[in-house]
C-alpha cells in the first residue's frame, strides 16, 4: 500500500468541476470522481456547507481528505466528498455566504481561496484488500464513512454502480423500504441486501461480483425475499421493520406455512405481557427458539419470596444455597402457559437451572 500526502489548491480541485447528477460529480481537471456513481448523495445542509467555506476564508485547516488512485491514472474521493462538493459549489456560484457569492468577492480574496489555501489530501494506491484495511483504519480514526461506503470504494466498478441504482439512489424503486432499517443514502439498504444473499460474507460477494455488468442477481433475490415476507405474513406491523428477513428466507423459503394460523399465533403472542421483545415474535414463529422473545424476568422481590418459601433449598438437588448462588426459574415453562408471576417462580441452584434450560 502506497500512501502519499499532497497539497492541492482550491483552484486545482475545482478545475473542470461538473455535476452530472445521476452520473456523478467530477473535478480536478476531470481526473477526480468527487461523487462516483456508487457513492452517497450530497447530504450537507446549509449550515454545514457554510461552515466549510468559512473555514477556508478564515484560513483555518480542513480535515485531511483521502483519494484512491485508480489504475487508469484518475482518482476517486474516499473521504471528504461533502467538503469537496461544498467548495466546488461555492466557487461555481451555486450558493452565497453572508450575502456574497464567490464572484462578488474582490480579486485578492478570490486568489486567497483559489491559490493560497492548500488542501491536505492522501493519495492511496494499492490492492483492494490493502485499501479496505487502510480505509477501515482511517474510519476508526474519525472519518464519517459507513462500512458499506468503504466497501463500495474498494470494490468499485460496474456491479456497484448498478446495485446503487436499486438500493441507494433517491430515484430507486421503493420496494421493501418498510422492512429495512437504516438509510438508503448511507448504503445501508445495499449492505443489508448483500448480507442476506451472501449469508454474511459481504466482502467475498462484492469481490466476486465486482466486474459483473449488473446486479440483477441481487435485485431479483431481494424482491423474492420481500414477496415471501408479504405472502407469509400478510398483515404488516411496525415490529417487522429491521428484522433479518433474508436469513429467514434462506432457511424457510421452501417450507409451506398457513398464513392465517401464523397470524392467529402472532396476535396471541403480541398480547402476552411476558414477551418483552415483540419484534422477535416473527423469528420465534419460524424457528421455535424462545431466545428471540426475551421473556420477562422475575423481579428481585419475586426471587426473594421464592427463596424464603423454599428456605434456600434447591428444588432439584435438595441442597441449601445462598440467594446469590441461585437463579429464578419458571415452575411451569412459559411455552406451556406458565407466567412470570410470584406463584410460578422457583429457585434452583445455578448448576441445575442451567442444566434444565440447556445453557
Secondary structure, DSSP 8 states (H G I E B T S, - for coil): -EEEEEEEEHHHHHTT-EE-GGG-EEETTTTEEEE-TTS------HHHHHHHHHHHHTT-----EEEEE-TTS-EEEEE-HHHHHHHHHHHTTS--BTTB-GGGS-HHHHHIIIII-EEEEEEEES-HHHHHHHHHHHHHTT----HHHHHHHHT-SHHHHHHHHHHTSTTS---SGGG--S-TTTTHHHHHHHHHHTTT-HHHHHHHHTT-S--HHHHHHHHHHHHHHHHH--S--GGGTT--HHHHHHHHTTS---HHHHHHHHHHHHT-TTB--GGGHHHHHHH--GGGT-B----HHHHHHHHHHTTTB-TTT--B--GGGEEEEESS-GGGT--SSGGGEEEEEHHHHHHHHT-
